[in-house]
Amino acid sequence: MTTGFSVAGLRPRRMRIRSSPVRARIKAPSFSAPCEGVAAGGKLEIWQDEHRRMLRSLPVLAMAAAAVVLSVATGPATAGKNPDKAALNRYLSEMSRPVGQSLLHADAVMSAITGWVRAGDPPFLQGIAHACRRLEAVRADSRLLHVSAPTPLRAKHQSVASTYSKVRARCGNARSTALAVYATGQRAARTDSETDRAAADKALHAARPRLQEFALTTLWPFIRSVHRWRAAALQYAAASGVAAPKWLKRLPH
């Protein structure tokens, strides 16, 4: 009820203004499920609650999107390095025994041949036979041929494998030669006969150039190929960010 004025009598008169009730018709947003039996005010509160929840979730969604973009940007670069390092570590691990053991026994054969040629002592002949037998027992050629080398080391790896195959193929003959010379020398020393001494001298003179040729044309190329392979493996490991294993660093060179 409000108060108004009449123009004629300047008397206040009462005016009745009937107000008709206005029904609020609020439609729920399309992303909100309709709720039957809920008044318009309730629907408005539901929409407001969902709106607040959506606003609160925006920072979380933004952080998740940023994480996805970062992983896509950095993922391939990181994944490209790890397989190379893992392959190099696996390769060096597989090469440790065949290379280390074969080089150890090859050096022993070389030292024994050098000692016998210079001094002529019979124990060096036994050393040649013993080291050759151990070198043959390593059977590193099959392992070296089946190990897959990284591309930068492939040529050096093939050189080691091929030269070792030649060493193993000829080491048996060198062992037989050394044992034959040792046996004839022991017989001549035991019998002290002219015939046995002549046979011992003949075997000795025939064995010396044969063993020298084996050392220079077969053993030394293998030893040198291992030295070159070691240098290349250390260089490639350093360039790849891989810590070189101790056995590789300790190889004679």
C-alpha positions in Angstrom: 0.0 0.0 0.0 1.5 3.4 -1.1 0.4 7.1 -0.6 -0.3 9.4 -3.6 -1.7 13.1 -4.2 -4.8 14.3 -6.2 -4.2 17.4 -8.3 -7.7 18.9 -7.7 -8.0 19.0 -4.0 -4.4 18.5 -3.1 -5.7 15.9 -0.7 -3.9 12.8 -0.2 -5.7 9.8 -1.2 -5.0 6.2 -0.9 -4.1 4.3 -4.0 -4.1 0.5 -4.1 -1.6 -1.1 -6.4 -2.2 -4.8 -6.8 0.9 -6.6 -7.3 0.6 -9.9 -9.1 3.0 -12.6 -8.0 5.9 -13.2 -10.5 7.0 -16.7 -10.8 10.7 -17.2 -11.4 11.2 -19.6 -14.2 14.8 -20.6 -14.2 16.0 -23.3 -16.5 18.8 -25.5 -15.4 21.9 -25.4 -17.6 22.3 -28.0 -20.2 25.2 -29.7 -18.4 23.1 -30.2 -15.3 20.7 -33.1 -15.1 17.1 -32.2 -14.4 15.8 -32.8 -10.9 12.2 -33.6 -10.7 10.3 -32.3 -7.7 12.9 -29.6 -7.0 11.8 -25.9 -7.0 13.4 -23.2 -9.1 15.5 -21.9 -6.2 16.9 -25.4 -5.7 17.8 -25.7 -9.4 19.6 -22.4 -9.1 21.6 -23.6 -6.1 22.5 -26.8 -8.0 23.8 -24.8 -11.0 25.8 -22.5 -8.7 27.3 -25.5 -6.9 28.4 -27.1 -10.2 29.7 -23.7 -11.4 31.9 -23.4 -8.3 33.1 -26.9 -8.7 34.0 -26.3 -12.3 35.9 -23.2 -11.4 37.8 -25.0 -8.7 38.8 -27.7 -11.1 40.3 -25.3 -13.7 43.8 -25.0 -12.0 44.0 -28.8 -11.8 43.1 -29.2 -15.5 45.6 -26.5 -16.4 48.4 -28.3 -14.5 47.5 -31.6 -16.1 47.5 -30.1 -19.5 50.9 -28.5 -18.9 52.3 -31.9 -17.7 51.1 -33.6 -20.8 52.7 -31.0 -23.0 56.0 -31.2 -21.1 56.1 -35.0 -21.4 55.4 -34.9 -25.1 58.1 -32.3 -25.6 60.8 -34.0 -23.5 59.8 -37.7 -23.8 61.3 -38.6 -27.2 64.6 -36.9 -26.5 65.1 -38.8 -23.3 63.9 -42.1 -24.7 66.3 -41.7 -27.6 69.4 -41.8 -25.3 68.5 -44.5 -22.8 68.3 -47.4 -25.3 71.8 -46.6 -26.6 73.3 -46.6 -23.1 71.6 -49.8 -22.2 72.8 -51.5 -25.4 76.4 -50.4 -24.8 76.3 -51.6 -21.2 74.9 -54.9 -22.3 77.5 -55.2 -25.1 80.4 -54.5 -22.8 79.1 -57.0 -20.2 78.9 -59.7 -22.9 82.4 -59.0 -24.1 84.1 -59.0 -20.7 84.8 -62.7 -20.4 85.7 -63.7 -24.0 87.9 -60.6 -24.6 89.5 -60.6 -21.1 90.3 -64.3 -20.9 91.4 -64.7 -24.5 93.8 -61.7 -24.3 95.2 -62.9 -21.0 96.1 -66.3 -22.5 97.3 -64.9 -25.8 99.7 -62.6 -23.9 100.9 -65.7 -21.9 101.6 -67.6 -25.2 103.4 -64.7 -26.6 105.6 -64.3 -23.5 106.4 -68.0 -23.4 107.4 -68.1 -27.1 109.6 -65.0 -26.7 111.2 -66.4 -23.6 112.0 -69.8 -25.3 113.4 -68.2 -28.5 115.7 -66.0 -26.4 116.7 -68.4 -23.7 115.9 -71.8 -25.0 114.8 -73.1 -21.6 112.5 -76.1 -21.7 110.0 -74.7 -19.1 109.0 -72.1 -21.7 107.9 -74.9 -24.0 105.6 -76.2 -21.2 104.3 -72.6 -20.8 103.5 -72.4 -24.5 101.5 -75.7 -24.4 99.7 -74.7 -21.2 98.7 -71.2 -22.4 97.5 -72.5 -25.8 95.4 -75.2 -24.1 93.7 -72.5 -21.9 93.3 -70.2 -24.9 91.5 -72.9 -26.8 89.3 -73.6 -23.8 87.9 -70.1 -23.8 86.0 -70.7 -27.0 85.5 -66.9 -27.4 85.1 -67.0 -31.2 81.5 -68.3 -31.0 80.6 -65.6 -28.5 82.4 -62.8 -30.3 80.6 -63.7 -33.6 77.2 -63.8 -32.0 77.4 -60.6 -29.9 75.8 -57.6 -31.7 78.2 -54.6 -31.5 77.1 -51.0 -31.6 77.6 -49.4 -35.0 80.7 -47.3 -34.0 82.4 -50.4 -32.7 81.3 -52.9 -35.4 84.5 -52.7 -37.5 86.8 -53.1 -34.4 84.6 -55.9 -33.1 84.9 -57.8 -36.4 88.6 -57.5 -36.4 88.8 -58.9 -32.9 86.5 -61.8 -33.8 88.4 -62.7 -37.1 91.9 -62.5 -35.6 90.8 -64.6 -32.6 89.4 -67.3 -34.9 92.8 -67.6 -36.6 94.6 -67.8 -33.2 92.3 -70.6 -32.0 92.7 -72.4 -35.3 96.5 -72.4 -35.2 97.1 -72.6 -31.4 96.7 -76.4 -31.5 99.6 -76.7 -33.9 101.8 -74.4 -31.8 101.0 -76.5 -28.7 101.9 -79.7 -30.5 105.2 -78.3 -31.7 106.2 -77.1 -28.3 105.3 -80.4 -26.7 107.3 -82.3 -29.4 110.4 -80.2 -28.8 110.1 -80.6 -25.1 109.7 -84.4 -25.4 112.7 -84.9 -27.6 114.9 -82.7 -25.4 113.9 -84.7 -22.3 114.7 -87.9 -24.1 118.1 -86.7 -25.2 118.9 -85.5 -21.7 117.8 -88.9 -20.2 119.5 -91.2 -22.7 122.5 -89.0 -23.6 122.7 -90.8 -26.9 124.0 -89.3 -30.1 120.8 -90.1 -32.0 118.5 -88.6 -29.5 120.6 -85.4 -29.2 120.5 -85.1 -33.0 116.8 -85.5 -33.0 116.4 -82.9 -30.3 118.5 -80.4 -32.2 116.6 -81.0 -35.4 113.2 -80.5 -33.6 114.5 -77.4 -31.9 115.7 -75.8 -35.1 112.5 -76.6 -36.9 110.2 -75.3 -34.1 111.9 -72.0 -33.6 110.9 -70.3 -36.9 107.5 -72.0 -36.8 106.7 -70.6 -33.3 108.1 -67.2 -34.2 105.9 -67.0 -37.3 102.8 -68.0 -35.3 103.6 -65.3 -32.7 104.2 -62.5 -35.3 101.5 -63.3 -37.9 98.7 -64.7 -35.7 99.1 -63.8 -32.0 100.3 -60.3 -32.5 97.5 -59.2 -34.9 94.9 -60.5 -32.4 96.5 -58.7 -29.4 96.8 -55.5 -31.5 93.2 -55.7 -32.6 92.1 -56.0 -28.9 94.2 -52.9 -28.0 92.5 -50.9 -30.8 89.0 -52.2 -29.9 89.7 -51.2 -26.2 90.6 -47.7 -27.2 87.5 -47.3 -29.4 85.2 -48.8 -26.7 86.6 -46.3 -24.1 86.1 -43.4 -26.5 82.6 -44.4 -27.4 81.6 -45.0 -23.8 82.9 -41.5 -22.8 81.0 -39.9 -25.7 77.8 -41.7 -24.8 78.0 -40.8 -21.1 78.5 -44.4 -20.0 80.9 -45.3 -17.2 83.5 -47.7 -18.7 83.7 -50.9 -16.6 86.8 -51.6 -14.6 87.8 -54.7 -16.6 87.9 -52.6 -19.8 90.1 -50.0 -18.3 92.5 -52.7 -16.9 93.0 -54.5 -20.2 96.7 -54.4 -21.3 97.3 -51.9 -24.0 
